């Protein structure tokens, strides 16, 4: 069920010693195992502590409740996603089209490699989806993508660019989720990624062509 207004999803404190870091890492590793085995509905701090080999009291020093653990897992995933987006989409030495292709390949690969944990975290999303931390993380990733689209679609109207961005994100999410439901070979991942990249890059190319033609038309 969703958190109450005063419930916290933030970690209680950050580990400062090597031993504390090891404890937190053990808890997070155990949380992934419990989440994948039991699912979000049966995920409890007691099960996580037992799997990690620590006391519940030790766990509570760093995570006040199960939502805090789940949010930390999701937050780590968002940070990895942000790092991936920045490393690819902010690469000024590469053309926007090539960057989009790289992103699509990396995204589909990631979806297939982490399908089980992504599904479990998606089931747990109601616990923290309205939290300020969650909203801020999504805003950061959205800003990275908007900045890329302004570069990739010069001269394209804002509303058209916004539509393109929404379409790309929805397509990636839908295809990635559906495709990764079944175990895939590297050859399948490469083939699907390339085909999807062809589609989306052709779409962006058409938008650029339309904008160029429209701006070249003489005024009457």
C-alpha positions, -999 to +999 in steps of 0.1 A: +000+000+000+012+036-005+031+054+022+014+078+045+022+115+043+048+113+071+064+081+062+100+082+051+117+065+022+151+081+028+179+062+044+183+070+081+220+077+078+248+071+054+275+045+063+309+061+070+330+031+079+340+002+057+321-022+080+290-001+078+293+000+040+296-037+039+264-041+060+245-018+037+257-036+006+248-069+022+213-056+029+208-043-007+221-076-022+198-095+000+169-072-009+173-079-046+173-117-039+142-115-017+124-092-041+131-115-071+121-146-051+091-134-031+079-104-051+069-069-038+039-081-019+059-105+003+089-083+006+096-076+043+125-062+063+126-094+084+131-115+052+158-091+040+176-091+074+175-129+075+189-133+040+216-107+047+226-124+079+221-093+100+197-084+128+166-063+120+179-037+144+211-034+124+191-030+092+169-003+108+200+018+116+201+026+078+166+019+065+135+028+085+111+006+066+108-017+036+099+012+014+132+028+021+150-003+010+130-006-022+134+031-029+172+028-025+172+000-051+151+021-074+172+052-067+203+033-076+186+022-108+177+058-116+213+069-110+225+042-134+200+053-160+210+090-156+247+080-160+238+060-191+218+088-206+245+114-199+274+092-213+255+086-245+233+116-252+258+143-241+286+129-263+291+160-285+317+141-306+290+118-320+260+128-342+226+129-326+214+100-348+244+078-338+237+087-301+201+076-304+211+043-319+236+037-291+209+046-265+184+022-280+209-007-281+220+000-245+185+003-233+173-029-248+204-048-236+198-034-201+161-043-201+169-079-210+197-082-184+177-068-155+141-079-165+134-097-133+144-070-109+128-043-130+095-061-129+096-065-092+105-029-086+077-018-109+053-038-087+067-020-056+064+015-072+032+024-054+052+025-022+072+055-033+060+068-067+046+101-053+077+108-031+096+140-038+128+120-043+111+099-070+097+130-088+131+147-088+149+117-102+124+115-131+127+152-138+165+149-141+163+121-166+136+139-186+157+171-187+187+151-202+164+138-229+148+172-236+182+188-240+192+160-265+161+165-285+166+202-289+200+194-305+187+164-325+157+183-339+168+218-348+142+240-363+114+216-353+084+233-335+083+228-297+050+209-297+063+185-325+095+180-306+076+172-274+054+147-292+085+131-307+101+128-272+070+112-257+067+088-287+103+077-284+101+071-247+068+052-248+081+031-277+113+022-259+095+014-227+068-007-244+092-026-266+118-031-239+092-044-214+075-067-239+107-080-255+125-087-223+097-109-209+113-138-228+150-148-224+168-135-255+200-143-273+226-116-281+218-120-317+181-113-310+189-083-289+211-068-316+185-075-344+156-059-325+177-030-313+189-022-348+154-025-363+140-002-336+168+023-341+161+023-379+124+031-372+130+059-347+160+075-365+139+075-398+111+093-378+134+120-366+149+124-400+114+130-415+107+156-388+139+175-397+131+173-434+096+187-428+109+215-407+136+224-433+111+224-462+086+245-442+113+271-433+124+273-469+089+281-483+087+317-494+063+340-476+032+351-496 
